[in-house]
Amino acid sequence: MSTLTKVVLGVLCIGPIALWIVSILLSPIIQAEVPSGRLFEPMDLYPGPMGKLALAGIVIGVIASIVFAVRTFRDKGIPKEERIRWSILLLLGNLVALPIYWFIYVWRNNGKSQNG
């Protein structure tokens, strides 16, 4: 796997965390600029710019979870028990598990155990 591919996958798994942090840091600033009254329409699920950042983070997180879970099952260099464990972790605890999995099995891996 090329270094560029590894970096792109790393950005994919760090993206949700970065967007979450940015939305938390910018939320008070954006809300301070909104005139008093209703901040958003009742039917607006993700209101304003912070909602769009949150939605982007959710979408990136889901895509990254699916990509890494599929990659985990295809990698025959990982023992079967670990593949199952990592797949569950990636799908349930993805915000924390994605960067850890990326570092262990993508960044540090020099093509030793890769079949997909």
Backbone bond lengths (Angstrom), bond angles and torsions (degrees), N, CA, C in turn:
res aa  C-N    CA-C-N  psi(-1)  N-CA   C-N-CA  omega(-1)  CA-C   N-CA-C  phi
1 M - - - 1.453 - - 1.529 107.80 -
2 S 1.319 116.35 133.80 1.457 120.67 -178.44 1.528 111.04 -72.98
3 T 1.313 114.93 158.95 1.461 120.32 178.92 1.525 110.68 -63.15
4 L 1.316 117.39 -37.12 1.463 120.95 178.62 1.529 110.91 -60.90
5 T 1.333 117.10 -43.72 1.461 120.85 178.07 1.524 110.67 -62.92
6 K 1.325 116.90 -41.00 1.461 120.74 178.22 1.526 111.04 -62.37
7 V 1.332 116.82 -41.86 1.462 121.01 179.72 1.528 110.50 -66.86
8 V 1.321 117.17 -42.02 1.477 120.50 178.62 1.528 110.27 -61.61
9 L 1.332 117.30 -43.84 1.465 120.19 177.41 1.522 110.97 -64.82
10 G 1.328 117.57 -35.57 1.463 121.06 176.82 1.516 111.91 -64.77
11 V 1.326 116.92 -42.24 1.468 120.69 176.91 1.526 109.84 -64.15
12 L 1.324 116.70 -38.57 1.460 121.03 178.70 1.526 111.51 -61.15
13 C 1.320 117.27 -37.29 1.472 118.17 -177.74 1.528 112.51 -88.40
14 I 1.331 118.58 -20.15 1.467 121.12 176.57 1.540 110.33 -87.88
15 G 1.329 117.15 -20.87 1.462 121.81 -177.27 1.512 115.34 -52.31
16 P 1.339 119.76 -49.95 1.464 119.35 -179.59 1.531 113.25 -61.32
17 I 1.324 116.84 -37.92 1.466 119.93 178.97 1.523 109.82 -66.79
18 A 1.331 117.01 -45.03 1.463 121.10 179.97 1.527 111.32 -62.09
19 L 1.327 117.16 -44.55 1.466 119.79 179.29 1.521 111.66 -65.54
20 W 1.321 117.23 -35.74 1.463 121.48 177.45 1.527 110.29 -63.70
21 I 1.331 116.86 -45.84 1.467 121.20 179.85 1.529 110.54 -64.80
22 V 1.319 117.38 -44.47 1.466 120.70 179.09 1.519 111.09 -61.65
23 S 1.329 117.18 -43.10 1.467 119.24 -178.93 1.522 111.16 -66.10
24 I 1.333 117.79 -34.45 1.472 120.10 177.31 1.520 110.50 -69.15
25 L 1.336 116.58 -43.01 1.460 120.06 -178.02 1.524 112.53 -69.32
26 L 1.319 117.10 -36.41 1.465 120.37 -177.26 1.523 113.69 -88.59
27 S 1.305 118.25 -15.00 1.460 121.06 -175.95 1.531 113.24 -57.20
28 P 1.331 120.42 -47.16 1.474 119.02 179.34 1.521 112.37 -63.42
29 I 1.321 118.06 -34.71 1.461 121.42 -179.78 1.523 110.04 -66.72
30 I 1.314 116.96 -46.10 1.462 121.61 -178.50 1.522 110.01 -66.83
31 Q 1.331 117.31 -43.18 1.464 120.03 -178.93 1.522 111.64 -66.85
32 A 1.334 117.51 -30.33 1.464 120.50 178.39 1.521 110.79 -67.98
33 E 1.333 117.59 -27.13 1.459 121.30 -178.91 1.525 112.91 -83.05
34 V 1.326 117.39 -14.62 1.463 120.95 -179.28 1.527 108.49 -79.18
35 P 1.336 117.71 128.07 1.466 119.02 178.04 1.531 110.82 -62.12
36 S 1.310 115.42 155.85 1.470 118.84 -178.70 1.519 110.25 -58.83
37 G 1.277 114.68 151.46 1.460 120.56 -175.58 1.509 109.22 123.15
38 R 1.313 114.48 -155.35 1.460 119.37 -178.30 1.521 110.48 -73.10
39 L 1.311 116.44 132.42 1.459 121.18 178.91 1.526 111.40 -79.70
40 F 1.322 115.79 -27.38 1.458 118.91 -178.47 1.512 109.15 -161.18
41 E 1.292 114.85 163.73 1.456 120.93 177.23 1.526 109.58 -71.67
42 P 1.332 118.24 146.30 1.467 120.19 -178.82 1.520 114.36 -58.30
43 M 1.329 118.42 -29.89 1.459 120.45 -177.72 1.534 112.60 -88.26
44 D 1.330 117.18 -4.24 1.459 121.08 -179.14 1.522 108.91 -81.23
45 L 1.347 116.67 105.99 1.454 121.39 -175.25 1.519 111.92 -68.17
46 Y 1.326 118.53 -42.16 1.459 122.88 179.41 1.526 108.23 -122.69
47 P 1.338 117.34 89.96 1.459 120.82 -173.12 1.529 112.98 -76.88
48 G 1.306 115.37 144.26 1.453 122.34 169.74 1.516 115.44 61.63
49 P 1.319 115.42 -169.78 1.460 120.89 -177.32 1.532 112.95 -64.68
50 M 1.318 117.37 -35.63 1.465 119.83 -179.79 1.525 110.58 -67.24
51 G 1.298 116.53 -35.97 1.454 120.69 177.05 1.516 111.61 -65.87
52 K 1.321 115.40 -38.23 1.468 119.22 178.17 1.524 110.68 -67.98
53 L 1.334 117.66 -38.11 1.464 120.13 175.26 1.526 110.51 -64.20
54 A 1.329 116.22 -43.08 1.465 119.78 179.48 1.524 110.72 -63.32
55 L 1.314 116.61 -43.16 1.460 120.65 178.79 1.526 111.06 -63.11
56 A 1.324 117.39 -41.57 1.467 120.67 177.14 1.525 110.47 -62.24
57 G 1.325 117.19 -41.09 1.459 120.90 177.86 1.517 112.30 -63.16
58 I 1.321 115.99 -40.47 1.464 120.40 178.59 1.521 110.45 -64.05
59 V 1.319 116.89 -46.26 1.466 120.93 -179.25 1.527 110.53 -63.00
60 I 1.333 117.17 -46.29 1.469 120.40 178.95 1.519 110.52 -62.10
61 G 1.335 117.52 -40.93 1.460 121.09 178.97 1.519 113.04 -62.70
62 V 1.331 116.46 -41.43 1.470 120.28 178.97 1.527 110.30 -66.46
63 I 1.326 116.61 -44.22 1.467 120.01 179.05 1.526 110.08 -61.84
64 A 1.329 116.97 -46.02 1.470 120.40 -179.81 1.524 111.04 -62.80
65 S 1.319 117.37 -41.36 1.466 120.34 179.37 1.521 111.41 -61.18
66 I 1.324 116.52 -43.81 1.462 120.57 179.90 1.527 110.55 -66.10
67 V 1.347 117.28 -44.85 1.465 121.11 -179.39 1.523 110.70 -60.03
68 F 1.322 117.02 -46.86 1.461 119.65 -177.52 1.523 112.45 -73.60
69 A 1.326 118.47 -32.90 1.471 119.99 176.75 1.530 110.39 -65.83
70 V 1.329 117.29 -42.64 1.471 120.73 177.19 1.520 109.78 -64.31
71 R 1.319 116.11 -42.76 1.468 120.33 178.93 1.522 110.96 -62.20
72 T 1.314 117.78 -37.57 1.458 122.10 179.23 1.524 110.78 -62.86
73 F 1.337 117.19 -46.17 1.465 119.97 -179.26 1.522 112.53 -68.09
74 R 1.316 117.85 -28.80 1.469 120.69 -179.57 1.524 112.83 -81.90
75 D 1.312 117.85 -19.49 1.471 121.58 -175.98 1.521 109.76 -82.37
76 K 1.317 115.91 101.63 1.471 120.88 -177.57 1.528 112.25 -75.07
77 G 1.332 117.41 -10.08 1.456 120.67 177.56 1.512 112.81 -75.42
78 I 1.317 117.42 -14.68 1.461 122.36 177.33 1.524 107.04 -94.27
79 P 1.338 117.63 129.00 1.466 119.24 178.51 1.530 111.62 -57.52
80 K 1.342 115.51 151.51 1.466 121.77 -174.35 1.528 111.94 -55.78
81 E 1.341 118.28 -43.53 1.464 121.26 -178.89 1.525 110.86 -62.76
82 E 1.348 115.43 -40.34 1.462 118.85 178.89 1.520 111.43 -69.41
83 R 1.337 117.49 -35.63 1.462 120.13 177.37 1.518 110.85 -61.08
84 I 1.325 116.38 -43.61 1.469 120.22 178.75 1.528 110.01 -64.94
85 R 1.327 116.16 -45.70 1.470 120.99 -179.83 1.529 111.16 -60.24
86 W 1.333 116.58 -47.11 1.459 119.73 -179.29 1.526 111.83 -66.33
87 S 1.316 117.46 -37.54 1.472 119.63 178.77 1.520 110.97 -62.53
88 I 1.325 116.55 -42.67 1.468 120.14 177.90 1.525 110.30 -64.68
89 L 1.334 116.81 -45.08 1.464 120.19 178.74 1.521 112.27 -62.05
90 L 1.323 116.43 -41.22 1.459 119.99 -179.13 1.519 112.13 -66.30
91 L 1.318 116.73 -34.87 1.464 119.22 -178.66 1.523 113.06 -83.69
92 L 1.337 117.71 -29.13 1.471 119.81 -177.02 1.525 113.61 -100.38
93 G 1.312 117.49 -35.75 1.455 120.23 -177.55 1.505 111.60 -121.06
94 N 1.325 115.15 46.53 1.454 119.35 -167.51 1.520 115.01 -64.06
95 L 1.303 120.47 -32.68 1.459 121.37 -176.79 1.526 111.55 -60.84
96 V 1.315 116.81 -36.12 1.461 121.83 179.32 1.529 110.54 -93.47
97 A 1.310 117.53 -40.11 1.466 121.46 -173.57 1.527 113.49 -72.75
98 L 1.321 118.52 -32.15 1.461 120.73 -176.79 1.531 112.68 -58.76
99 P 1.330 119.47 -52.89 1.471 117.88 -179.48 1.533 112.93 -64.62
100 I 1.323 117.21 -34.31 1.465 120.19 179.57 1.525 109.79 -66.55
101 Y 1.325 116.63 -47.47 1.468 120.41 178.08 1.527 110.45 -60.68
102 W 1.328 116.65 -44.96 1.465 120.55 -179.67 1.527 110.55 -57.97
103 F 1.326 117.12 -45.84 1.460 119.80 -178.23 1.530 111.86 -65.17
104 I 1.330 116.38 -43.81 1.473 119.65 -176.17 1.521 112.27 -72.88
105 Y 1.335 117.69 -48.48 1.464 120.84 -170.24 1.521 115.58 -102.41
106 V 1.320 118.06 -12.69 1.470 119.19 179.83 1.527 110.24 -111.87
107 W 1.316 117.33 -57.68 1.457 120.14 -174.55 1.531 112.27 -67.60
108 R 1.341 117.43 -48.73 1.460 120.53 -178.02 1.523 112.98 -78.34
109 N 1.313 117.60 -18.09 1.458 121.91 -178.88 1.525 109.42 -74.13
110 N 1.310 116.70 123.62 1.471 121.11 179.37 1.523 110.91 -102.90
111 G 1.320 116.96 39.95 1.464 121.22 178.83 1.509 113.39 82.73
112 K 1.338 117.12 15.25 1.463 120.47 -177.14 1.504 113.09 -71.50
113 S 1.336 117.04 -43.38 1.474 118.78 -171.26 1.516 110.71 -130.81
114 Q 1.300 115.91 56.10 1.441 117.72 -175.74 1.516 111.88 -123.52
115 N 1.329 114.78 125.13 1.459 119.29 177.30 1.516 111.66 -123.52
116 G 1.308 119.10 8.81 1.449 118.49 -177.18 1.450 115.15 -163.99
